């Protein structure tokens, strides 16, 4: 299969592919998605085939407009409407009871479905042109680093899918916050750019965070994710990172340290990638930095952000990249 990479001029072709049961990679503000008609079970199965991903993980269903939520959800509580007015389009996925005609292939066998409106003009134009809700996980091989540029998608999906829509670099850089509204108390199943504290302002109650589960209730909860092709560890401090880097380099390893501006500056003249100063900068740049570094490195040393609440969503991803290994 030949994979075409195009821009807005290919939206019509992408919509045609979706209507015909094919998959299309498209940009969002979080990461690039790999989409199919959410109501076409055979098309959704092609997503799993392209990713090499088990079919017991639910997919987020993307819609273009708030009025379309009833096409996917069986019921929409006032809480969901209020949150969508504030945060949509944007990086918030709401889990609601699913319609009976939504295939279990899309929801991983669950009675609920995650729904969001992406804040990217190409994504919404594609969904509108296709005329169907679009189920889409991140557009990478399962377990790999999420793609934030079209070239990242091509690295993983060349020859696997017919079309990649190029919308530039993702503005946010990590996946959406997933909020479960199907239970009595709203639960954040996956942290993201929209924090539990931000949601609590509008919910009027504390939003809990749910960690390890046996059955995947939201994307990204069950299998290893964000893994580079080389070894990857976290370092508690720049001193630890520099010491480990020098030790491994003396053994002949190629090492790259990745972290925030203060962290990498404290590492001296060692090979580093600066993610920026703020949590938003670091989230936006981290996956691209890891993909670039893995091409030449034997070991990535990532800054450990676990003691900094404002980096909580980023640390959630990095701890999966490192398998929880932290040097101190």
N, C-alpha and C positions, 0 to 999 in steps of 0.2 A: 504494500500500500504506500502511495506517495502522500506525504504530509505537506500540505500547503500552509504557509504562514502569511496572513494578510491582516489588513486593518479594517477600518470602518466600511470600506468599499466591499468587503466580503460578508457583511452582516446578512444580507439577503440570502447568500449561498449557505451561510451557517444555519439560518432559519429553515431553509429547505432540507438540509441534512437532518436537523432535529425532527422535522415533520415526517421524514422518511425512515426514522428509527436508527439514525446514526448518532455518534457522539462528537462533540465539539468542545475544544478548550477555549475558555474566554477569560478576560481579565475582570477582577473585582478589586475593591479597595483593600481587601485583606490579603488574599493570595489568589493565584489563578485557579479556576475551577474546571472540572471535566464533566460536561453536562450531557444529559439525555432527557427526553420526554419522561417526566415523572410518572405518567400513567401508562407507559409502554414497558412492560416487564422485560421483554426481549431487548429493548434498547438499553435499559438500565443494566441488564446483565453484561452488556458490552463495556460498560464502565469498569466493572469488576475484572473483566478479562484484560482490559488494557492496563489496569493498575496492578494486576496480579494479586488482588485483594480478596479475602474471604467475604462471602455474601451475608455474614451475620452481623455486619456493622451497618447501622442506619445511615442514610444520606440526608443532607439538608436539601429541602426543596426551595428553590428561588422563584420569587414572583416579582413582577414589575411594579405593581401598584397595590396599595392597601385594600382596595375593593376586591382584589383577587384572592384574599386569604380564605374566603368561603369555598373556593374551588378545591382547597386542600384539607382544611380543618373541618371537622364535624360540628364543632361549636367554638365560638370565640368569646371569651369572657371580657368584661369591661376593662379588666386589668391589661389585657393584651392590646386592646384598642388604645388605651392611654399611653402605654409604653411605645407603641408604634408611632404615635403622634409626636413623641419626643425624639426617639432614637432611629426612626426609619425615614428614608433609606439610611442604612448604616450597618455597623458590625455587630448586630444583635440578632440571634436566632432564638425564636420562641418555640417551645415544645408544647403542642396542643393535641387533643384527641384527633385522630385521623378520620377522613371519610372512608366509608366502607369500600369504595371502588378504587382507592389508592392501593397499588400492589404491595404485598408484603416484601417483595424484592427491594422496594424503595425504602421501606421502614425497618428492614432487618428483622421482620417478624413481629415488631412491636405494634401496639394499638395506638401509638402516638406518632407524631411527625414533627420534625424541626422545620421551621419556616422562617425565611428572611428576605428582605428587599435589599439587594446590593446597591451600594452607593457608587456606581460606575456607569457612565452613559452607554458604553458599548454593551455591558451586561444587560441593562434594562431594555435597550433597543433590540437586542437579540431575542430576549424573552417575549417582548411584544410582537415582534415579527413572526416568531414561531407559533404564537397563539396557544402556548401550553406552559404550565409550570415546569421548571427545569430542575431535575435532581442533579446535584453536583458535589462531589468531594473535591479535595485539592488535586490538581492535575499533575501528579507525580507518581512514579512507581511506588507501590505500597512500602512503607517503612523509610522512604527516602526523605530528604529535606524538602519542605514545601517550596513551590516555585513562586517567585515574586516578579519574574520577567518572562516574556515569551521564549527567550532563548533557554531558560531553565526547563520549560515544558518540552521544548524540542529535544533537549538532551535526554529526557526520559521517554518521550512519546513518539519520536521520529519513527515512522513506519507502522505505528500502532493505531493512529487515528487520522482521519482525513483532513482536519482543519484546526489551526490554532489562530485565534484572533488576537492580534498584538495591540494592547492598550497601554503600553509603557510600563513603568515600574509601579507596583502596588504601593499606595500611599501609607497603609498601616503596617503591613508586613507579617502579621500573624493572624491566625484564623479568628472567626467571630466568637464573642461571648455566647454561650448556650445557656438559656434560662428555662427551666422546666416549670411551666404553669399548669401542668396537669394534676398536680398534687395540692393538698391544702396549703402547705407552706411553699412558696417559690424557692427553688433550689438552683444554684449556679452549678451546672455540670462541667462546664469548661470556662475558665477565665479568659478574658480578652481585653481589648482596648476599653470597652465599657465595663467598669468595675462594679463589684457588689455594692460598694458604698454609693456609687452613682445611681444604681437601681433602687436602693433602699429609700432614697429621697422620694421616689414616686410610688413605691409599694406601701410605704407606711409601716413596714415591718422589716426585721432583720432577714437578709438573704443568706442562707447557709451555703457552704461549699461541700460538695459530695466528692469524695476521693475515689479510692479503688473499688471497683464493682466486679461482680462475676459475669453479669450480662451487660453488654454495651448498651447504654441508654442514650448515648450521644456520640457523634463522630470523634475519633481520636482517643477513646477511653480504653480500648481493649488490647491493641497490639502496639509493638514498638513503632515509634515515629521519629522523624527528623534526624535520621542516622546518616552521617557522612560515610564516604567510602573508606576513610582512614580511621585510625584510633582517635578517640575523643574523650577528654577528661576535663573536669572543672578544677579551678584553683581558688582557694579561699582568699588569697591576697596576691598582689603583684610580686611580692618577694618570693612566695611559694612558686608562682608561675615562672619567674625568671630562673629560680634555682633548678626547677625540673627541666626547663627548656635547655639550660646549659648542660645539665647532666646527659640528657638524651642526645643533644647535638654532638657532644664528645664521643658518643657511641656511634655517630654517623647518621642519626635520624634527622629528617627535615621537619622542623617544628614551626608552627605559627600560633601566636597568642592573639586571641580575639576578646575585646572588651570595650568598656566605656573609655572616654578620653582620659580621665585621671588614672585609670588602671593601666592602660597601655603606656602612658607617658612615664609611669613609675617603673616600667620594665627595661628602661635603658635603650640600648642599641640593638635589641633582639628583633627578629621578624614579627611584626604586629599588624593587626587590622583594627583601626579605630572606628567604633560604631557610632560615636557621637556622645554628647553630654546627657541628653534627656532620655527618659524611658521611651518616648515616642521615636526619637532618633534610633535608639538601639533596636527597638522592635522592627522598624522599617528596614534596617540594614542587615540584621543578623543572618537571615537565611541566604541572602546573596553573598555575604562575606564567607559563610561556611562553604557554599558551593564553589566559590572562587578558590578558596584555600585548599580544599581537598584535592584539587587537580595536581598540586605539587608537594603537598605535605604528607608526612607519615603520621603526624600527631597534631591534633588541634587542642590547645589549652584554652578553655573558655572561662571567663570571669564568672565566679559564683555570686549570684545576686540574692541568695536565700535570706539574708538578714536585712533586706531593704524592701519594705512593703510596696513602694511605688513601682518596683520591678517585678511584682508577683506574677503577672501574666507571662512575662518573658521567661522568668525562671521556670515556670511550669513546662515550657517547651524545652529549655536547655537541659533540665534534669532528665528528660527522656532521651535527648541526644547522647548524654554521657552515661546513661544507665544508672544514674545516681552516684557515680564515682566522683568524690571530691577530695582533692589533695589539700592537706593542711600542715 
